[in-house]
Amino acid sequence: AKNGNIDIIATNGKIRLQADSIEMVACGAGDEGNVQIVATETASMYATKVIINSKVNTKLMSSGITEVIANSCLKMYGSIISGVSDAVAVKDSKVGGQRYNQQQNVA
């Protein structure tokens, strides 16, 4: 579509895309150029390799449980690694963290 949207809707069924390779590219300018995946239950990815690369920010969030599991080797690198537990909600730690805790628990 040169102008406007393309909607593919299956009101009572599934939409399947199958090919040797599938590319999704959003190349808008300014605030555009986003890809959004929304699922009411589960969004799953299965692959031999999953590579995520961002220039500014990468964030994994959950209001429930988050697990990071590596059955062989888990490597983490950061120029600064900061960890905060919910214990700072009652009494701030000697290195701070209470403000970060409050930012992450905004209702």
C-alpha positions in Angstrom: 0.0 0.0 0.0 1.5 3.3 -1.0 -0.7 5.1 1.4 -2.8 3.7 4.3 -2.9 0.4 6.1 -3.1 -3.2 5.1 -5.3 -5.3 7.5 -5.3 -9.1 7.4 -8.0 -10.3 9.8 -9.1 -13.9 10.5 -12.1 -13.3 12.8 -12.5 -17.0 13.6 -9.2 -18.7 12.6 -5.4 -18.5 12.4 -3.1 -16.6 10.1 0.0 -18.6 9.1 3.0 -17.3 7.2 5.5 -19.9 6.0 8.5 -19.4 3.8 12.3 -20.1 3.7 12.8 -16.8 5.5 10.4 -14.1 6.8 11.6 -10.6 7.3 9.6 -7.9 9.2 11.0 -4.4 8.7 9.5 -1.2 10.0 11.4 1.8 8.6 9.4 4.9 9.7 11.0 8.2 10.6 10.9 9.9 14.0 8.6 8.0 16.4 7.6 5.6 13.7 9.5 2.4 12.7 8.1 0.2 15.5 7.2 -3.5 15.5 4.7 -4.5 18.2 3.7 -8.1 19.1 0.7 -8.4 21.5 -0.7 -11.7 22.8 -3.5 -12.2 25.3 -1.8 -15.4 26.5 1.6 -16.4 25.3 4.2 -15.1 22.8 6.8 -17.8 22.1 10.0 -18.0 20.0 11.7 -21.2 19.2 15.1 -21.1 17.4 18.6 -22.5 17.4 19.8 -18.9 18.1 18.0 -15.9 19.4 19.9 -12.6 19.0 18.6 -9.3 20.3 20.6 -6.2 19.7 19.5 -2.7 20.7 21.4 0.6 20.5 19.8 2.4 23.5 17.8 0.1 25.8 16.9 -3.5 26.3 14.4 -4.3 29.0 12.8 -7.6 30.2 9.9 -6.9 32.6 7.3 -9.0 34.4 4.8 -8.3 37.2 5.3 -12.0 38.1 8.3 -14.3 37.9 11.3 -13.7 35.5 13.7 -16.6 35.0 17.1 -16.5 33.3 18.4 -20.0 32.7 21.5 -21.2 30.9 22.1 -24.9 31.1 25.8 -24.6 30.1 27.2 -21.1 30.6 25.6 -17.8 31.5 27.7 -14.8 30.7 26.8 -11.3 31.7 28.8 -8.2 31.1 28.2 -4.6 32.0 30.4 -1.6 32.6 28.4 -1.1 35.8 26.2 -3.9 37.2 23.6 -2.7 39.7 21.2 -4.9 41.6 18.3 -3.8 43.8 15.9 -6.0 45.8 12.6 -5.1 47.2 14.1 -4.9 50.7 15.0 -1.2 49.9 11.3 -0.4 49.9 11.4 -0.4 53.7 15.0 0.8 54.3 17.3 2.2 51.6 20.6 0.4 51.1 24.0 2.0 51.7 24.4 2.4 47.9 20.9 3.6 47.3 18.2 1.8 45.3 15.0 3.0 47.0 14.3 5.6 44.2 14.8 2.9 41.5 12.5 0.6 43.4 9.8 3.3 43.6 10.1 4.0 39.8 9.6 0.3 38.9 6.6 -0.1 41.2 4.4 2.7 39.9 0.8 1.5 39.7 
